[in-house]
Amino acid sequence: MVVTRMRLGISSLLALLLVCGCVSTQKPQRREVDNRPMAPGDCVSVLIELPNAQGIFTQSRLLDPSGDVSLLYIGTIHLADLTPPQAEKQIHDAYLAYYKELFVTVRRCP
């Protein structure tokens, strides 16, 4: 009887530790949206993700004095005065001539 109570107690303790061990006390990191317009001389990182494991490629470029960057396949594109989300849409639309479906992320270089 003592052994049964001991097993029940240990089982309960293990179950409690298992449940409590799965709870995170950290808050998820929220990434701030960068809504500052880009300017000549800014460094941007452009991430292109293609679905169905076709690939992912990143291009880091400096905006030239005119506010343009040259990207693979699409050539020169004007990004000055655009926010990163606006630049994502412009680059996405330009790449639609080459890919049916893609995801574009634009960030400032660290």
N, C-alpha and C positions, 0 to 999 in steps of 0.2 A: 504494500500500500504506500509506503514511504517512497519507494522507487517510482511508482506511478505518478505521485504528486511531483516528484523531482523532475521526471520527464516532461510532465505537463507544464511545469514552471519554466524549464529550459526551452521548450517549444514555444511558449508564449513570449519569452524574452527574445528569442531569435526572430520570431515574426514581427515583434515591435521594432527591433533593430533594423530589420529589412525594410519595413515601411518608412521608418524615420530616416534611414540612410538614403532614401530616394528623393527626399525633399531638399531642394536647393534654397539656400538663404540668400543667394546673390540675385540681384535684379538684372534682367537682360539689358545688354548694352544697346542704347538707341543711338543711331548714327544721325547726326544733324544733316539736313539737306543744305547743300551749298547753293545759295541763290545769288551769289555775287557774280556779276558779269565778268567774263574772261577778257583779258587785254593782251596786246602784243607783249611778248617776252614771257608770258605765263607758260608753264609746263603742264601739259595734260596727258593723262593716261587713258587710252581708249581700249576697252575690253570688248571683244566681239565673241559671243558664244553662239555656236551653231548647234541646233538640236540633233538628236539621234546620233550622238557621239561623233559627229563630223569634225568637231574640233573647237578649240578655243585659241584665240591669239590676242596678244596685247601689243599695242603700239604706244610708245611714249614720245611725245613731240613737243617742241617749243613753238608757240605762235610767232610767226615772223613779224617784221615791223608793220605789215599790212593787216595782221590779225588772222592770217591764213596758216593752215597746216597741210602737209601732203600725206595722204594715207594710202595704203596699199589698195590697188585696183581702182579706187575712185579718184585718185589724184588730189588736187588742191581743193580745199573746202574752207570757207570763211567761218570762223568761230568767235571772233572778237565781238564783244557786246552781247553775247549769248550766255545764259547761265548753263551749268552742266546739264540739267534736264532738257533744256532747249537744244543744246548741242547733241545730246543723245538722239533726239527725234530727227534732227537734220542728218546726222550720220546714218542712222537707221534707214531713213528714206533713200539716201544715196546708195546704200548697199543692197537695197531691194532689187536693183538691176542685176545683181550677181547671185543673190540667195533669196529663196522663197520665204524662209523664216529665220530670224536671228534675234538675238538680244544684245543690246548695246548699253554699256555703262561708261560714263565719262566722269573722271575725277581729276582733281588737281594733283600733280606729283607731290609726294611728301617732301 
